[in-house]
């Protein structure tokens, strides 16, 4: 069995031009894998800690040279000679070396870089595609399928230009739409949306995840423009596609109230629930991510009870890909869908355990990018391998987002070829 011969990390830049960690791992057979770590902008308080130097004189205090040093000097000697298919053993070694609950010693960005590299090396060792390796190793699903896609076409909040409160406005192709049709739909609507924004003089720029950041000053205005966009296309709302929202509500929560530009007075939790119910009925909003602040858990219970039968109520920063927090959310019925970001927790093994727990509870799984992405397409293979129902990789725009969709396209073709041979 091939063994790990070495691992080397370096500092690279993510899609925001900020530092992140890249790892190169090589085997004694000559095989090499390379992976890099995404990072977030709207970071929840329950996420594992990234390690950054905070030196204001270098990389505006966001350098990751210490994380790189941890891999090259501390971790590398510990994993050289190990079998890369022993993911759980190596991940446990990383957790032991760190020794903290929040990964604040080594850093979640340090740990995930190594953990992802080991996972890729395991697939290489078995001479199979990464998605198949994950599928076969963890057996979280019975069939290899391409997840449905969530396309974030307009960005606000921390991802936008500070003129819209809700962080992402999304389109979700219906489940009967194939992946190629889904991608075609997203491209068509994204381009038509740009045309309409230009005609209205509302075009501004694109946000951190590639969606437009238009000069609109009401969240409701966004939905009206999206409806107009769909009417100019071959598609029908509530038949071919639905809308979704990543509210990231903790970002506009304070003093027990939620401040939105849609009206002068802040919303109480009950009023915000009514606002979401209105969006659901008026605009077919089928997907609500982080609709309330992380600690406003009573409101999470209420919205899941009120809308959970027909709507995906999605926990992101609420649960932060944490086993303990997901278990609490299951027990207390906070939500019905899990958004998974491996860098929120740190290792592949921990991520797999969280996904398994959520699936046992009957939840849907969404595999998500971060605002600070790289061209690494690991997350696309991972989503297919664990049987995620959805992926959230941004719009069909910007190279680091497109890399994930191009990888899904490649996997789709491979799976189709296998099915044709079997039929």
N, C-alpha and C positions, 0 to 999 in steps of 0.2 A: 504493500500500500504506500502511495506517495506520502512524503512528509513535508512539513513546512521548513524550507531552508532559510527563509529570511522575510522580514517585513520592514518597509521603509516608509515613513510619512514625510510629507512636506506641506507647506502653507500655500494654498492657491486662493483664487478669488471666486466668489459666488456671483450669481446673476445681478446682485446689487452693487458689485464691486467691493465687497467686504470679504475679509479672510475667512477661510474654512479649511478643513483638513482633508487631504487626499492620502490614501494608502495604496502602496504597491506591495503585493505579496507574491513570492515566488516559491515554487515547489522544487524538490530535489530531482524531479523529472524534467525540469526546464520550463514548466508551465508558469504563466504569469497572469495575475488578475489585478485590476486597478479599480478602486472605488473612491467615492467622495461623499462628504456629509452635508446634507442640507441644513439650513438654519432658519429660524422664524423671526418675524417682526413683532406680531402681536403674540407675545409669549405668555402663557398662562402661569399662574403662581404655583401650580402643582406639578409643573414639568421638572424633569431632571435638569441639573445645572450644566450649562456650557462652561468651558474653561477658556477665559480670555485674559490677557495680561493687564488690561486697563491702564496702559501707559499712554498718556495723552500726547506724547511726542512721537508715537509710532502708530500708524493705522488707526488714528482717532480712538485709541484705547481698546481696539477690538482685535488685536493680534492673537494668533493661536500658536505661537512658537513654543509655549510651554506644553501645550497639548501634543505638538509634534515631538518634542523632546521626551515626553512621557512614553510615547510609542517606541521611539528609536532606542532609548536608553533603558527604560524600565520594563516595558511589555515584551519587546522583541526577544530578549534572552529567555523569557519564560515560555514562549510558545514555539520557538525553534525546535524542530524534531517531533512536533506533535502531528497527529493525523487530522487533517482539516475537516474530515467528516464528523469529528467529535465536537459538534457545535456546542452542545450543552456543557461539556467539560471545559471547553475554552472560555465560554461565556462566564461560567462560574468562577474560573480563575480571574477573569477581569473584575468581577464583582468583589472578589476577595482582596485583590490588589487595591481596589478603590476603598473599600471598607466603610462607605457611608450610604445612607438611605437615598440621598438625592444626587449621587455621583459627583459631589462637589470636590472630591480629592483629585481624581484623574480627569473628570469632566465627561459628560455624556457624549460630546463630540469626539473625544479621544476614544471612548469605549465603542461607540457605534462604528467608527471607521474600521477598527480591527474586526468587530463582529461581522460586518458586511463583507469584508475581504475574506474572512474565513468561510462564509456561506458561499461566496462565488467560487472559492477554491475547492469546496466540497463538490460543487457541480462539475468543475473542471476535472477533478479526480475521477468522477464517475462517467466522464465523457458524455454528459447529457446537458440539455439546456437548463438554465437556472430555474425557470418556472417548473419544469418537470421534476427537477431535483427536490424543490420545496414541496411540490405536490406529493411525490412519492415518500419523502422522509416524514412529513408531518400528517399526511392523510386527513386534512381538515375539510376536504370536499371529495365527492365521488366522481366528479367529471371536470375536465379542463374546459373552461369557458372564458370568453372575453367579458369582463364586467361591463355594465352600463356606465355611461360617462356623464359627468357633471361638468359643464363648461361655464366657467366664471367669466362673463362677457363684459360686465361693468364693475369697477372697483370703487369702493368708498372707504370710510374709516381709516384705519392704519395703512391700508393698501392703496389708498387713493390720494386725492388732492385736497382733502379736508373740507369738501363741500357736500358730501353725503355721509350720513351717519352709519348706515348698514355697510358692512365690509365687502360683501360680494353679492351681486345679483346674477343668478345662474339660469341656464337653460338645461333641462333634463330630457333628452329624447325618451320616448316611451319604450317600455321593456321589449316590445315586439320588434323594434327597429334593430337591424343588424349593425355590427360595428362599422363596416364601410359606409352604410347609409347614415349612421350617427355622425361620423366624421364629416361626411359631405354636408349634412344638415348644419353642423356647427360652422363650417367654413362659409357656407352660403349666408347664414344669418349674421355672422360676425362682419362679413363684408357689407351686407345690406345695412346693418346697424351703423357702420361707419358712414355710409352714404347719407343716411338720414340725419345723423348728428352733424355732418358737414352742412347739409342744407339748412338746418336749424341754427347754424352758427354756434353750436354747443360743443363742438369737438375741442378737446383740451390737450390731452396726452394719453399715455397708457400708464397703468399703475404697476406696482411691484410684481404682480403675477400676470401681467400682460393684458388685462382688460382695460377698456376705455375709462377715463376719468373725466366725464363730461361736465360742462358748466350748467349743471342742474342744481336746484336748491330745495328740492323736495324729493323724498324717497318715492312717493307716489308717482311723481313725474317720470321716474325711471320705468316703471311698469307700463305707463301709457306709451312710452317710446318703444318698449319691447313689443307691446301688442301691435303697434303700427308696423314694426319691422316684420313681424310674423305675417301680417296681412299682405305685405308686399312680396311674400315668398310663396312657394308651393305648399307650405305646411299649415296645419290647423292646430291651434292651441287646444289642449285637453284631449286631443286625439293622437297627434304625432309627437307632442312634447308638452312639458309642464315647466313651471318656474320654480326656482329655489332661492333661498336667502341664507347667507352666512351673516348673522347679525353681529356676532362678536360683542354681545350686549354689555359685557363687563367694561368695555371701552367708553360707553356713554351712560354709565350707572354711577350715581353718587348721592349720598344722603337719602337712600331709600327710594330714589326716583330715577327715571330714565328720560334723558333729554334728547329729543328728536326735532329736526327742523320742520317737521310737518305741522307743528303748532307751537304757539308761544309758551304754553305752560308744560312743564315736565309731566310725564306719564307716571301714574302709579303702576304697580305690578299688574293689578286687575285691568287697568286701562290698556296696558301694553298687550295683555292677552287678547282683549277685544280687538285691538289693532291687527294682531296676527290673524285672528279669526276672519276679519274683514278682508285681509290679503288673500286668505285661503278661498273665500267665496267669490271675490271679485276677479282675482287674477290666477286662479288655479295654482297657488303656491303649495307645492306638494312636499317640499323639503325645507325644514327650518333648523338651522345649525346654531348652537349657542344662543337661543332666543332670549335667555335671561342671564344675569350675572351668575358667576360660579357659586356664590354663597346664598343666592336667592332660591334655595332649593324647594321651598314650598310652591313657588311659581312653576318650577319645572314639573312638579307632580301635577299641578292643575292643568298645564297645557297638554301634558301627555294623556291625562284623563279625558280632556275635552276634544283633542284632535288626533290622538295616537292611533285611532282605528283607520284613519284615511291619510295620515301625514307622517313623514319621517321626522321624528324629533331627535335631533342628532347631538350627541355629547362630544365636544372637542376639548376645550380647556376645562370644562366641568370635570372630566374624568382623566384627561392627560395620559391616555394609554397606560393607566396604572391599574394593576390587578385589584388592589384594595378599593380604589375609587369606583371601578366598574362594578365590583361586587356590591358595593353600597348602592349604586345607581340601579342595579337590578332589583335588589331587595326592596328599595323604596320607590321603585317605578318612576325614576326621574326622566327617563327617555327610552327610546326603543331602537336606536341606531347608534353604532360606535364609529367615530372617526378615528382612524389609526395613523399615527405619525411615529415611526420607530425612534426618531431622535427625542421624543418626549420621555422615553423610558430608558433607552440606551443600548440594549442588546436584542439580537434576533430572538433568542430563547424567550426572553420576557415578553416580547411582542407576540410571539406565537401563543403563549399561555393566555394572554389577554384576549386574543381573537377567539381562541377555543372556548373560553368562559362565556364570551358574548354570544357565540353561536349556540351554545348549549341553552342559553336563555331565550333563543329565538330571535335575537336581534339581527338586523342587517349590518353589514360591514362596508365601510368606505375607506379605501386607501388613499391617502392624501399627500400631495407635495407640500413644500414650505415656500414662503415668499422668497427666501434666499436659496435658490436652486443651483444645480450644476447640470452638466450634460450627461451625468450618470443616469442610466435608465433602470437601475436596480429595482425601483419601486414598481415598475410595470410588470416585471417578471414575478415579483413578490405578490402583487395583487392577484394575478392569475393563479399562482401556485397555491395560495391559501383559500381560493374560491370566494374572493370578495364580490359582493353584489354590485359595487360601484367603485369607480375611481374619480378622484378630483385632482386634475393636473393643470387646471387653468384653461384659457381659451386656445384656439388654434393660432397662436401668436407667440413670438419670442422663441429662440432656439432651444433654451433649456426646457421649455414646455413641449415643444414639437418633438424633442428627442423621445419623450415618453410615448407620445401617440404613434410615432414611427415604429417604436419597438412593439407596441400593441398590434400594429398593422402586420408586422413580421410574424408575430406569434399567431395571429389570426390565420395567416396563410399556411403556416406550418400545421396548425390544427385541422384546417380544411383538407390539406393533402393527406393527413393521416386518416380522416374520415372517409375520403374518397377511396383510399386503398382498402379500407375495412368493409366498404359497401359492395 
